[in-house]
Amino acid sequence: MSINPVYKAYLVKFQPLIALFILCLFLSIMSDKFFSVDNGWNVMRQISVNICISVGMTLVVLTGGIDLSVGSVLALCGAVTAGLLKNGIPLQSQNLLICFTLFGAIVMGVLTGTLIGSFNGWTITKFKVPPFVATLAMLTIGRGLTMLWTNGFPISALGSNFAFIGTGWFLGIPVPVWISGIIVAAAIVITNKTALGRYIYAIGGNENAARLSGINIKRVTVIVYSIAGALAAIGGIIVTSRLDSAQPNAGVSYELDAIAAVVIGGTSLSGGKGTIMGTVLGAIIIGVLNNGLVLLNVSPFWQQVVKGAVILLAVIIDRANSKSE
Amino acid sequence: MPVLVAENITKKFAGVTALDKVNIELHGGKVAAIIGENGAGKSTLMKILSGVYNEYEGRILFKGACVNFSNPREAQETGIAIIHQELNLIPYLNITENIFLGREIINSWGMLDKKAMRATTQKLLKRLKLDTDPDTKIAGLKVGQQQIVEIAKALLTDAEVIIMDEPTSAISDSEVDALFAVINNLRAENKTVAYISHKLDELFKIADNYIILRDGKTIESGEMASITRPAIISKMVGRELHILKKSTVNFQDEPLISINNISLDHPKNPGRKLLNNISFNLHRGEVLGIFGLMGAGRTELLETIFGIHRKSAGSINTLGGQVNFRRPSDAIAAGIALVPEDRKKDGVILGADVKTNISITTLPQLSNAGLLNNKKEHALADRYISALKIKTSSHSQLVKNLSGGNQQKVVLAKCLATNPVILMLDEPTRGIDINAKNEIYKLILELAADGLGIIMVSSELPEILAVSNRILVMCEGSITAELQADAASEDMIMKAAINK
């Protein structure tokens, strides 16, 4: 069968979208609960955390790197915000207690994520530690710090104002969807319309050429990992707010869901090629798949097998496309 | 009867002829020197003989029978081994494991017969007079010793013909003596050695015959004893030459850049200097050609000026005073641009389009309030596409779909976009066709006429004579001659470039 090359190019370009459409069509036929407004918002709210992390992961992967620490950073930053909000920082020697407003606690959480991200970027550029190893180490360190901060116990009952972030609605749309939507929009602007975005693609495309073109590779790398850390922190705050509790083991293996979304969205793990929109579609596909499999009463064990198979299939199709290019 | 004969070998790469009806004969018990400038076709020929390239015109006879190897392994099994300049050994395996890699001895239990392999290795090393334990890891050997391990590997397969590509380029004098002792041994065992080098003194010491290549053609072959050094040099050079019209340079002006006694240490071997006390000035409107053979330090010189390597001594002054670039962006900000030698590795982003590649150096200027202005970017790309006559369907074409010459023009465009006062070009015409070459020469001269100072590194003599006002010749990290182009000849340049 021969397809007009123009149509074929469109097919390739909108492949994740077509896959999502077919998936939704299938689930709508199989389950009468799937295609409803309530379920739609439900899915969107569930994936908003993964979208936050995946956007940061996309930027990192575009430079040719990877960030395995995002799950731990999510837990730590969620716990930092929750702890500061609920307990503040007691200074025993002065007999003082520093209290934090809601806004202050959130800023501190995001700042913690940004600092950890910039530390990742620093070890990668300064000591030439491969990103895989540097962020693997941070995955462990971050989890350990979370345990230290929480003493291994959840920090719960954080108040209704804080709960609004994870469970509230604004103008008929869930707040987490607003947050992830704004992050996606900002990331699209950065990747398409700013010098920083170009530098990210250039470093992933050919680091040597980028350096000789006068791009400060170290600075861009540190910025990108800092963004990934900050977005993981925002994800952590949403999770903590939704559960009204900072769990010390929150976010375990979230980095893998983020990488899956990036890969299904067509971003090359060797860097230089991919889009934010692709990753968003990848995250939605994973979310819809999770939701659909639950609605269809598929056993959780089979759910994992199906999810893994979808990731594999997406990459195989992507390879076949790039070969025929 | 000769052991190996190549008859009328012709090889083209994407339309560029690398070898043009080359004929050579190699005889048993003789060492043949393969001599030629960079780009004369030596390496291509050796890669054909050793099975690396298997598509060519003409035929190869080994001991009288016609052969066509589909890969290097087949050539090895027939009896032809090549020792590349970059050695193919695995650093963290030991000598025995490297020598037997891919042809391990297996005992009747299906396990590696380490004893037998070790014993054979020991015998080979003894034969080559390398007094080292076969269990030593390759990483713990000197480069010269590693070369001997490569030779041992060749002998294991009973190679009749051993090709060595620039074997002495990275080893010390005492190691050269050891290598020559081994080569003399091989000769006594009636093996055939093809020895590629441009160090003429060495060739007079070790070779029996010579074969001179130039522009992919065999120019002459004969016995080493019957030719002199100057005769070899004049036969290596002598390509067609078109002197282009150059602008006049006022050497009384304050120089755009002056390099004062800069040196660069070898990163792994501080005793060895990659650059040794280099000084020169570059003037407005001048094209300064830098010639040198492989390993002379030309690329390192440009990269040091550009802030890629940290110089170990000396200073650099521009019109604005003394400068100390820590990274390329510092050099670019000071008005210096570099077109690197390897355009695929260091020049272009192959997977990105033409406009992205051209605008990458000037994105902040193309932005309003932090957001890129597409109109400005497209205008910049289109301006350079027409100014440099880049053949591309549009500014959105991916660079990987352009020809080598047009890719090179894209690199030039992104360098020129930074409005440099000094343009450094490293082998600007390597691997591109003759028309694109001529366009680039014209462009270089136009830029010089506009007042830029241009440093052009090249290993093509006609090119350097045609374009430069002044020529520096480098050899082993030092400047060995400074010549006015209109008073220079190819012989003079080559003489200064060849190791004494």
Interface residues (C-beta under 8 A of the other chain):
Chain A: V189 N192 K193 T194 A195 R198 Y199 Y201 A202 G205 N206 N208 A209 A210 R211 L212 S213 G214 I215 N216 G272 K273
Chain B: F306 I308 R327 P328 S329 A331 I332 A333 L338 P340 K345 D346 G347 V348 I349 L350 G351 A352 T356 S359 I360 T361 L363 P364 S367 G370 L371 L372 K414 T418
